[in-house]
Amino acid sequence: MISILMPIYNGIEFIEESVSSILNQTYDQWELIIAINGHLENSDIYKIAKEYEKKNGKIRVYDFHTIKGKSNTLNAMIQYCKYDHIALLDVDDMWHPQKLEIQSQYLNYYGVIGGKCIWFGDRPGVIPDIPVGDISNFDFSTVNPIINSSCIIRKELCYWNENGVEDYDLWLRLRKAGKRFFNCKEILVKHRIHNASAFNSKGNDNKVDDLLISHGFKSRAEKNNDPSRIHVPQINKINMKLL
């Protein structure tokens, strides 16, 4: 059984597509928790989201008007989860109908389970190159190998730091702690790309080196031995969205 978390600050205009992709799952042992953060109490965004409780009794919507930031919102949502596994879906992304069914076979063996994605929106058709299979020994300092909207995490491992690179930070911490990771080879997520809200435009690219160093890894500049050739992996850019 899986608890799905969907924190929303921006992107309410995409909620029909994202929620429909959950309702269409072939695996039906889930609950969906939606939390609206950073807006005034009983905001229009909250009212729109609240209507989705009428679509299915497994959907619950909360008004987190006192909470700001995606990480703080996710951490607050955990207390409402009934199940031992947590899936994340950004409101502007969508799941393949068999997403949860495919991943469910690995729940008893891995702490984090991801999968591949395909981009749509402003840059359609790109399939980021990430490692698949058991990636527990993969060097996470070279690239963020987990697509955020693809992940399923054991609930006891879930805690996000509010630092602008919250997903990569969590994977690095769990990798350092020796947790097991697996990426399914199938394309499980359609990830929406907004050129206007690219990772670098929020200034978060500059935080990646600091994050790597804080976890005991070399910075990208040290790895490349040439600052002019520093390259942020595509996966980092598309996974670390702030809502």
Sequence and secondary structure as in RCSB ss.txt:
>XXXX:A:sequence
MISILMPIYNGIEFIEESVSSILNQTYDQWELIIAINGHLENSDIYKIAKEYEKKNGKIRVYDFHTIKGKSNTLN
AMIQYCKYDHIALLDVDDMWHPQKLEIQSQYLNYYGVIGGKCIWFGDRPGVIPDIPVGDISNFDFSTVNPIINSS
CIIRKELCYWNENGVEDYDLWLRLRKAGKRFFNCKEILVKHRIHNASAFNSKGNDNKVDDLLISHGFKSRAEKNN
DPSRIHVPQINKINMKLL
>XXXX:A:secstr
 EEEEEEESS GGGHHHHHHHHHT S   EEEEEEEESS TT HHHHHHHGGGGT TTEEEEEETT  SHHHHHH
HHGGG  SSEEEE  TT EE TTHHHHHHTTTTT SEEEEEEEEEESSTT       EE TTS TTT   S GGG
 EEEGGG    SSS HHHHHHHHHHHTT  EEEEEEEEEEEEE GGG GGGGTTHHHHHHHHHHTT   HHHHHT
 GGG    HHHHHH    
